[in-house]
Amino acid sequence: RCFERSALKSFYYVFRDTAWAVALVYAVSLVVSTDIPPIFSLEMVKWIFVWNFYAFWMGTILTGHWVLAHECGHGAFSPNQTLNDIVGFIIHQALLVPYFAWQYSHAKHHRRTNHLTDGESHVPSTGQENGLDEHGERNSFYAILHEAIGDGAFAAVQIYTHLFIGWPVYLLGLASTGRNGADGAPLEEDDIMDHFRPGSKLFPPKMRAKAYMSTGGMLVVFAILMKFSWDYGFLPVVLWYFGPYTWTNAWLVLYTWLQHTDPSVPQYGEDEWTFVKGALTTIDRPYGIFDFFHHKIGSTHVAHHFFHEIPFYNGDEATAAIKEYLGPLYNYDPTPWYLAMIRIAKRCHYVEGIDGIQYYCSLEDVPLKNGLKEKSS
């Protein structure tokens, strides 16, 4: 029963989420304009508040659309994959997501969850990649930055970089990708596995046509946004589109970060990894009201990693069955998501190597290069 997919039910959620988005646009248009008011005025305070309110909540609503397109990529939207790809392509490309390219890399993420060399998305860096030398002492990069600014500020940097620049940086292949190309060979030092070039080492040759389609779709959306900017001004496009876009990206990175990262969760080298071990590292967490907007993508994710074709509206039933079957192997953390995010930002910085079973280490536990310097909390 959990595997039953209904296009009608899925489209209901598309229309429901779209109705929320239209209602918010209409409400905001009644109380504020895109024209900048006098700087030192109450109108400016109202203007800043309303547009930030809109950006957050529209980004939150559009994350629901993002999740529905994610369902399409997995074949969970309906039994018809052609319909799934049409709907998913339209929604994801409108949100500047290269649908087919990300569909491929995300499938690899599912096939190789928490695999230290062949995984995809939030693949941990090693200590040396983060600026520790072969003796575990601070030498450069993040390790030096952590000492310079202290524990709390470094955690804030981690949160900011993950949520607000992490998604475009990942799509460009500059962070968080796997260490092996599509052919299984380790990447060379200058290789970049981006989501845009058909010749990217992220893709096998059979994916090149779809990569062209995804990148072409992105260019079309950019052209539309440029036309709107030309006709109505750049600021209105930033306020109506890019503000929510930023928050949608923040939500999706937050979910993937918290779903597979925790001090208690192992990462596996080639010699230890299996599909079941990887899927069992997935963590369900409570997200409160955001479960409604985001179709429980973060609270039923263990079931999703074992059976990705189960539609989200059957996720609760599937989770209950998996929880009963797995017993203590079912991974649930009741910590509020925002506190879990802070803990992970403070405690999950690197792994010691890419072989065997690894757990996240924290730069907070690495001796300071300057022993007289006091770390901030």
Secondary structure, DSSP 4 states (H G I P E B T S, - for coil): -TT---HHHHHHHHHHHHHHHHHHHHHHHHH--SS---SSSHHHHHHHHHHHHHHHHHHHHHHHHHHHHHHHHHT-S-S-HHHHHHHHHHHHHHTT--HHHHHHHHHHHHHTTTBTTT--SSPPPBTTTTTB-TTS-B-SHHHHHHHHH-HHHHHHHHHHIIIIIHHHHHHTTSSS--SB-TTSPBPPTT----SS-TT-TTS-GGGHHHHHHHHHHHHHHHHHHHHHHHHH-HHHHIIIIIHHHHHHHHHHHHHHHHHH--TTS-EE-TTT--HHHHHHT--B---TTHHHHTTTTTTSHHHHHH-TTS-GGGHHHHHHHHHHHHGGGS-B--S-HHHHHHHHHHH-SBBS-SSSEE--B-GGGSPPSSTTPPPP-
